[in-house]
Structures are given as structure tokens and as C-alpha cells.
């Protein structure tokens, strides 16, 4: 006699199909993400990206794959804000903001959130913060202009909050009242 063993592998096939569907679902979710997503090897080589990262950096996936992540940034940017693989290896989430020069010559600001995964690879989420950086610069320039203007006018100028407490004043106000701007901050007119 011949002996046959029959195994029912239906459950295994179903599990394999579920894993395949979940993997496909996860990939679609990553591709639809608004932020750029990058996966890197333990050595820092780029092994996967999503479409948002390609669009943000102005580079195709094939141009990115196999590059070391540090090759994305010029040496002077990395000197100021180096890659911190040591912190990633220690389990920390590393957040850095760096300038990136796209192949089309446009410079953008990128905020990177990186974390080492349980398999030793790292994952980085990239967000374009150029708009925020430009707004911060405009606010800074506006404040410098306002301060210059306040120093130049021969009129006493002061600022109060809604409760009538002084926030600050210009030099002319300080000269007239005999006070320093820092000394009036938080006080009311009656306290002067």
C-alpha cells in the first residue's frame, strides 16, 4: 500500500491573500499621503519613497533609490544640521528643518521627522515648510521696519493691551515720561 497525506491549506491561502490585500492597502495609503514619505536602510540608503516626496523634491523615485539620504543636502546644510543616525539608533524621533535645492533650481525648506523602525530601517516624513519660513521672514522684516519707524518719529508712541496695560513704547515716549520701555511693561497709566 501507498499512503497519502492530504493537508487542507485553505486557511494558509486565505491568510496569504489577506496579507497581500493589507500590503496593497498600506501601499495605496502611503501613496495618497500629502507629506513625502521615505524609507531608508540601516546604512542610510533610500529604499522607497512615495509620489508626494518625488513631487516635493522634483526628483523621480529611480533618481532617489540607492542614494544615501545625506546626498540630498549640500555639505554646508549638513554641517549646520547633521544627520543623527546615533539618535535614531537610540530610539529617538529626530526632527530637523533643512533647506533643499531642487534640480529645477528652486530652494525649499523641508521639515523631516525620522524614526528607526523595529527592523532597523528608518522612516522619514517630509513636510514642505517653505510657506511658513517665508511668512516668518516677512513678520521679522515687518517688525524691523516698525521698530525703525518708531525710533525715527518724533512723536510719543506706546502700546497697550486690552486691559490697558502697557506693552511697550518708543524712545520719545520714554524721554517725555522719564521711563524705560521695559519698566512700563505690564503697568497701567495709574501705576506710572
Secondary structure, DSSP 8 states (H G I E B T S, - for coil): ---------HHHHHHHHHHHHHHHHHHHHHHH-SSEEEEE-TTSBEEEE-HHHHHHHT--HHHHTTSBGGGGS-HHHHHHS---HHHHHTT--EEEEEEEE-TTS-EEEEEEEEEE-TTS-EEEEEEE-HHHHHHHHHHHHHHHHHHHHHHH-SS--EEE-TTS-EEEE-HHHHHHHT--HHHHTT--TTT-
